[in-house]
């Protein structure tokens, strides 16, 4: 692989990234210390990896995120692999921790 090919691939990957907002609810909001923050990513998996890097020193948030359910643009992610869930420009990811009560 030439340097030109590597650069072209990196540029293509960068071009597909979109911006949006990740919103934290309940325990996730409390752990993050903020209600929302921006993302720049292609997939939910990439956005969450960026959140984990950004908050690497926040063990409480990292733990809460492992238990969250996620909505992307209002649609449940469910058990889908986060790396396969595409994000849209201006979209919203909702991080929903388990709720107690009825």
N, C-alpha and C positions, 0 to 999 in steps of 0.2 A: 504494500500500500504506500502510495506516495504522500508527501506532506500536503500536496494540493487536495488529494482525496480526503484526508483526515480533516482538513480545514473546511472543505465543502460539506462534509457530514456534520461537523460541529455547528456550522452556520445554519444548515437546514433544521437541525434539532432546536436551535435557539429560536428560529423563526416560528416554530409551531407552538412555542410557549404562549400562554394567555394570562392575562391578569384578572384577578377577581378578589373576593373577600371570603375568609373563613371566619365563621361566627361560632363563638363558644357559648354554651348554655350550662346553667346550674353549676355543678362541681367543676366542669372544665373552665367556665368563666372565672370562677373563684381561684382555681389553680393557676390560670394564665395571668390573672391580675388585669385583664382587659377583656372587653366584650367581643372584639374582632380585630383582625389584622389582614393585610393584603397577602396574596400569593402570586407567584409567577411560576407557572408549571404547565405541563402537558396533561398529566393525569393526577387523580386523587393521591395515588401513591407518592408521586413526586412532591406534591404540595405538602403532604404529611411529613415526608422526609425533611423538607425544608423547615417545617415547624419544629421538628425534633432537633435539627441542627441549631436553629435560632434559640431554642430554649433548653439546650443540652444540660444546663446547670439547674434545671427545675424538675427534680425527680417526681414531685407530686403531679405536675402536668403530664409528664411522660407516662406515668402509671395510669392516670385517668384516660388518656387517649387510647390506651390499649383496650379499654372497656366500652368505648363510645360506639354508637351507631352513627352512620353518616347519611346525610341527604345531600345530593348534588342537584342544584337548581330545582329543589322541591321533590326530587325523585329518590326513593330509598335505594341505597347501595346494597343492602342485605349482605349476603355471603360472597358477592363477587370479589375477585382479586382487585385490590385497590390500584394496582399497576395497569389494569385494563379499563378503568373508568375514566373516560375523557372529560376534560374540563372545557368550558366555553368562555369566550371573551366576556368579561363583565359578570361572570357567574358567581354563584354563592355556594359555599360548602358549609353545612351546619354540622357541628360536632355535638352530639346528644349523648351525654352519659346516662347510665341506667337511672331510672327514677323510682323512688319508693312510694308507697301509698296507693290510693285508688281513686 
